[in-house]
């Protein structure tokens, strides 16, 4: 198995925030899952962090999700992983008023 390209190393402060997030209060499911993934994948643990298969079995998430969370953590940072990303592209209007009127006239005739 090749070495992991994206290795999660949490600071003490980040680890504390994630542990608090997973144990107290009401938290969105996606945020809770991502926090648990990061906690399990942390390389600063005594055994060096869990493998993707072990995390997948323990948390009932796909290996692809775990890889995406690792990648996002390394590339974009701690805050980006825990925030919900809205759609990046605005919706494109395909019909203007004139074309819509023509379409309605065709369907009604």
C-alpha positions in Angstrom: 0.0 0.0 0.0 1.5 3.4 -1.0 2.3 6.0 1.6 -0.4 8.5 2.3 0.0 11.8 0.4 -2.2 13.8 2.7 -1.3 13.3 6.3 -3.4 14.8 9.1 -1.4 16.4 11.9 -3.6 18.3 14.4 -2.3 20.9 16.8 -3.3 20.5 20.5 -5.8 23.4 20.1 -7.4 21.8 17.0 -7.7 18.5 18.7 -9.4 20.0 21.7 -11.9 21.9 19.5 -12.7 18.7 17.6 -13.1 16.6 20.8 -15.4 19.2 22.2 -17.4 19.3 19.0 -18.0 15.6 19.0 -18.9 15.3 22.6 -21.1 18.3 23.4 -24.0 20.2 22.0 -26.0 19.9 18.8 -23.8 19.6 15.7 -24.6 19.0 12.1 -24.0 15.4 11.1 -21.5 16.2 8.3 -19.5 18.3 10.8 -19.5 15.6 13.4 -18.4 13.0 10.9 -15.6 15.2 9.6 -14.4 15.9 13.1 -14.3 12.2 14.0 -12.4 11.4 10.8 -9.8 14.0 11.6 -9.5 12.8 15.2 -9.0 9.2 14.0 -6.6 10.1 11.2 -4.4 12.4 13.4 -0.7 11.3 13.1 0.1 12.7 16.5 -1.6 9.8 18.3 0.4 7.2 20.1 -0.1 4.6 17.3 0.3 7.2 14.5 -3.3 7.5 13.4 -5.8 5.0 12.0 -5.8 3.7 8.4 -8.6 4.6 6.0 -10.2 1.1 6.1 -10.3 1.1 9.9 -11.8 4.6 10.0 -14.4 3.5 7.4 -15.4 0.5 9.4 -15.5 2.4 12.7 -17.5 5.5 11.5 -19.5 3.8 8.7 -18.3 6.3 6.0 -16.8 5.5 2.7 -13.0 5.5 2.1 -13.5 8.2 -0.6 -15.0 10.5 2.0 -12.1 10.0 4.3 -9.7 10.7 1.5 -11.6 13.9 0.6 -11.5 15.1 4.2 -7.8 14.4 4.5 -7.1 16.2 1.2 -9.3 19.2 2.1 -7.6 19.5 5.6 -4.1 19.5 4.1 -4.9 21.8 1.1 -7.4 24.3 2.6 -7.0 24.1 6.4 -8.9 23.2 9.5 -11.8 25.7 9.1 -12.5 24.7 5.5 -13.1 21.1 6.6 -15.7 22.1 9.2 -17.6 24.6 7.1 -20.3 23.7 4.6 -19.4 24.7 1.0 -22.3 26.1 -1.0 -22.5 25.7 -4.7 -19.7 27.6 -6.4 -21.4 28.5 -9.7 -24.6 30.6 -9.9 -27.5 29.2 -11.8 -27.6 30.1 -15.5 -30.9 31.3 -16.8 -31.6 29.4 -20.0 -34.7 31.2 -21.2 -35.2 34.9 -21.3 -38.7 36.5 -21.3 -39.1 36.3 -25.1 -38.1 32.6 -25.4 -40.3 31.7 -22.4 -43.3 33.4 -24.0 -42.6 31.6 -27.3 -42.4 28.2 -25.4 -45.7 28.9 -23.6 -47.4 29.9 -26.9 -46.2 26.6 -28.5 -47.4 24.4 -25.6 -50.8 26.1 -25.4 -51.5 25.9 -29.2 
